[in-house]
């Protein structure tokens, strides 16, 4: 009886390890843009779609604005309405830090000291009108544009690019805008 319980327990543990190991999909590192001209990148970006972090999971009219400070940090202002177009207006003010000064494509985004969240510019069109910000963990992603709307063709192309990075397409939420 005891050996049967040990065998069942062993099988359960082995099965759990196998299942857990299969869920740890290894990805290539997130590809980065070759270079970000910080002066061109600064300004307002509308969040077109995202796999949201907790504070922004029901965001409407989401806009992220960047301003380069004299000390090289980036003043960030993230605004949105919570839950609807007329929902409570929220503002978050993390500070951005350039981690890779050669490309300017890897940032740390600090909401709470001393933690700097991973922030990687993986796509940026030549005219600096569309960008995709990703994370190595592939937990959050942001598709952003200089205008509150983009064409359906562009939207699908950018979503497919996000999926090619290893993100689950079904988790991407389109952010409603009425401004």
PyMOL commands that set and color helices and strands:
alter all, ss='L'
color gray80, all
select helices_A, chain A and resi 2-23+38-41+54-56+152-164+169-171
alter helices_A, ss='H'
color red, helices_A
select strands_A, chain A and resi 43-51+59-68+74-82+89-92+95-98+106-112+115-124+130-134+141-145+173-174
alter strands_A, ss='S'
color yellow, strands_A
deselect
rebuild
show_as cartoon
